[in-house]
Amino acid sequence: MAQLRQMPASDALALLADHVKLDPTYLPVKDRHSCRWHASTALGDFEILTTGVKWYDTRACAGGGGAIDLAMHVLGLSFVDAVKRLTAR
């Protein structure tokens, strides 16, 4: 479980999304390590900013920290199902 909490959000997004693409045109404002990703899942398309374990969905104006929260958000899963999905991969 600690491994999931420490997983970079960009790595988690790659495991969860059907399609994910880095936006090379994005210029970070606050943290130069931030990246913008365009991702698609069964729930739709997302524009996600990632910095380490933190993530922010620019379209939903929602964010969090950790792979579990991200899985719950982009796949609409419960906590338990998000953990199962991430550990299965």
Phi and psi in degrees as GROMACS dihedral restraints (atoms count N, CA, C in turn):
[ dihedral_restraints ]
;  ai    aj    ak    al  type     phi  dphi    fc
    3     4     5     6     1   -63.1    20    10
    4     5     6     7     1   -34.3    20    10
    6     7     8     9     1   -63.1    20    10
    7     8     9    10     1   -37.8    20    10
    9    10    11    12     1   -69.0    20    10
   10    11    12    13     1   -36.3    20    10
   12    13    14    15     1   -69.8    20    10
   13    14    15    16     1   -25.8    20    10
   15    16    17    18     1   -96.9    20    10
   16    17    18    19     1    -5.2    20    10
   18    19    20    21     1   -67.7    20    10
   19    20    21    22     1   129.5    20    10
   21    22    23    24     1   -57.7    20    10
   22    23    24    25     1   140.4    20    10
   24    25    26    27     1   -59.6    20    10
   25    26    27    28     1   -33.7    20    10
   27    28    29    30     1   -64.8    20    10
   28    29    30    31     1   -38.3    20    10
   30    31    32    33     1   -67.3    20    10
   31    32    33    34     1   -42.0    20    10
   33    34    35    36     1   -63.5    20    10
   34    35    36    37     1   -42.4    20    10
   36    37    38    39     1   -60.4    20    10
   37    38    39    40     1   -40.3    20    10
   39    40    41    42     1   -62.7    20    10
   40    41    42    43     1   -33.9    20    10
   42    43    44    45     1   -75.4    20    10
   43    44    45    46     1   -30.3    20    10
   45    46    47    48     1   -93.5    20    10
   46    47    48    49     1   -34.0    20    10
   48    49    50    51     1   -83.8    20    10
   49    50    51    52     1   149.0    20    10
   51    52    53    54     1   -70.9    20    10
   52    53    54    55     1   -35.1    20    10
   54    55    56    57     1  -144.9    20    10
   55    56    57    58     1   135.1    20    10
   57    58    59    60     1  -142.6    20    10
   58    59    60    61     1   137.3    20    10
   60    61    62    63     1  -141.0    20    10
   61    62    63    64     1   131.7    20    10
   63    64    65    66     1   -71.9    20    10
   64    65    66    67     1   138.4    20    10
   66    67    68    69     1   -93.1    20    10
   67    68    69    70     1   104.1    20    10
   69    70    71    72     1   -72.3    20    10
   70    71    72    73     1   -11.0    20    10
   72    73    74    75     1   -88.5    20    10
   73    74    75    76     1    -8.9    20    10
   75    76    77    78     1   -70.7    20    10
   76    77    78    79     1   130.3    20    10
   78    79    80    81     1  -115.0    20    10
   79    80    81    82     1   107.7    20    10
   81    82    83    84     1   -61.1    20    10
   82    83    84    85     1   144.9    20    10
   84    85    86    87     1   -99.3    20    10
   85    86    87    88     1   -51.4    20    10
   87    88    89    90     1   -89.2    20    10
   88    89    90    91     1   -42.8    20    10
   90    91    92    93     1  -132.2    20    10
   91    92    93    94     1   120.8    20    10
   93    94    95    96     1   -65.9    20    10
   94    95    96    97     1   -10.4    20    10
   96    97    98    99     1   -89.7    20    10
   97    98    99   100     1    -4.0    20    10
   99   100   101   102     1   -71.8    20    10
  100   101   102   103     1   147.3    20    10
  102   103   104   105     1  -134.3    20    10
  103   104   105   106     1   153.2    20    10
  105   106   107   108     1  -112.4    20    10
  106   107   108   109     1   133.8    20    10
  108   109   110   111     1  -123.3    20    10
  109   110   111   112     1   143.7    20    10
  111   112   113   114     1  -108.1    20    10
  112   113   114   115     1   123.2    20    10
  114   115   116   117     1  -133.4    20    10
  115   116   117   118     1   150.5    20    10
  117   118   119   120     1  -126.4    20    10
  118   119   120   121     1   135.9    20    10
  120   121   122   123     1  -134.1    20    10
  121   122   123   124     1  -177.2    20    10
  123   124   125   126     1   -61.4    20    10
  124   125   126   127     1   -23.0    20    10
  126   127   128   129     1   -83.7    20    10
  127   128   129   130     1   -12.7    20    10
  129   130   131   132     1   135.0    20    10
  130   131   132   133     1  -160.8    20    10
  132   133   134   135     1  -101.3    20    10
  133   134   135   136     1   142.8    20    10
  135   136   137   138     1  -131.2    20    10
  136   137   138   139     1   149.5    20    10
  138   139   140   141     1  -118.8    20    10
  139   140   141   142     1   106.6    20    10
  141   142   143   144     1  -114.2    20    10
  142   143   144   145     1   130.0    20    10
  144   145   146   147     1   -95.5    20    10
  145   146   147   148     1   135.9    20    10
  147   148   149   150     1  -127.3    20    10
  148   149   150   151     1   142.0    20    10
  150   151   152   153     1  -145.3    20    10
  151   152   153   154     1   102.8    20    10
  153   154   155   156     1    63.2    20    10
  154   155   156   157     1  -126.1    20    10
  156   157   158   159     1   -86.0    20    10
  157   158   159   160     1   -11.2    20    10
  159   160   161   162     1   -85.5    20    10
  160   161   162   163     1   148.8    20    10
  162   163   164   165     1  -143.6    20    10
  163   164   165   166     1   157.0    20    10
  165   166   167   168     1  -147.3    20    10
  166   167   168   169     1   126.4    20    10
  168   169   170   171     1   -90.0    20    10
  169   170   171   172     1   110.1    20    10
  171   172   173   174     1   -68.2    20    10
  172   173   174   175     1   -27.6    20    10
  174   175   176   177     1   -81.0    20    10
  175   176   177   178     1   -36.6    20    10
  177   178   179   180     1   -92.0    20    10
  178   179   180   181     1    -7.4    20    10
  180   181   182   183     1    52.3    20    10
  181   182   183   184     1    47.5    20    10
  183   184   185   186     1  -139.1    20    10
  184   185   186   187     1   148.2    20    10
  186   187   188   189     1  -154.8    20    10
  187   188   189   190     1  -179.6    20    10
  189   190   191   192     1  -175.8    20    10
  190   191   192   193     1  -164.7    20    10
  192   193   194   195     1  -136.7    20    10
  193   194   195   196     1   131.5    20    10
  195   196   197   198     1   102.2    20    10
  196   197   198   199     1   154.5    20    10
  198   199   200   201     1   -65.8    20    10
  199   200   201   202     1   -33.6    20    10
  201   202   203   204     1   -65.5    20    10
  202   203   204   205     1   -48.5    20    10
  204   205   206   207     1   -59.1    20    10
  205   206   207   208     1   -41.2    20    10
  207   208   209   210     1   -64.5    20    10
  208   209   210   211     1   -43.9    20    10
  210   211   212   213     1   -61.7    20    10
  211   212   213   214     1   -41.6    20    10
  213   214   215   216     1   -61.3    20    10
  214   215   216   217     1   -39.0    20    10
  216   217   218   219     1   -73.0    20    10
  217   218   219   220     1   -53.3    20    10
  219   220   221   222     1   -81.3    20    10
  220   221   222   223     1   -16.7    20    10
  222   223   224   225     1  -115.1    20    10
  223   224   225   226     1    -6.6    20    10
  225   226   227   228     1    66.7    20    10
  226   227   228   229     1    35.8    20    10
  228   229   230   231     1   -96.2    20    10
  229   230   231   232     1   158.2    20    10
  231   232   233   234     1   -74.9    20    10
  232   233   234   235     1   169.4    20    10
  234   235   236   237     1   -57.1    20    10
  235   236   237   238     1   -48.9    20    10
  237   238   239   240     1   -63.0    20    10
  238   239   240   241     1   -44.5    20    10
  240   241   242   243     1   -67.6    20    10
  241   242   243   244     1   -34.0    20    10
  243   244   245   246     1   -65.3    20    10
  244   245   246   247     1   -42.5    20    10
  246   247   248   249     1   -63.8    20    10
  247   248   249   250     1   -44.1    20    10
  249   250   251   252     1   -61.5    20    10
  250   251   252   253     1   -42.8    20    10
  252   253   254   255     1   -63.4    20    10
  253   254   255   256     1   -44.0    20    10
  255   256   257   258     1   -70.2    20    10
  256   257   258   259     1   -38.0    20    10
  258   259   260   261     1   -75.9    20    10
  259   260   261   262     1   -23.4    20    10
  261   262   263   264     1   -71.7    20    10
  262   263   264   265     1   -21.8    20    10
